[in-house]
Amino acid sequence: MLDRKGNIEMKQVGEYLLSIHEKQAFGVFTWISSKLNIRSSSVRIAFIYLSFITFGSPIFLYLIAAFVLKHKEYFKPVKKTRTIWEL
């Protein structure tokens, strides 16, 4: 919202930038955090620290996870239909 002087509040700017970031990201950290039931910011910080320690090698894992999440319907096992003999 605008204050009396017509300036935008910093809280809204932060929320706007966060929403842009969330839309542009692949959602890998959000997916991992929902599976592990922890905050996504904790996963992001752990990824950053791990990237510095291992000289950026987790970036390849991130890109693989992004690809798998984008095409996860192709990686799901195919459910077989039951025949009359299996009932």
Secondary structure, 3 states (H helix, E strand, C coil): CECCCCCECHHHHHHHHHHHHHHHCCCHHHHHHHHHCCCHHHHHHHHHHHHHHCCCCHHHHHHHHHHHHHCHHHHCCCCCCCCHHHC
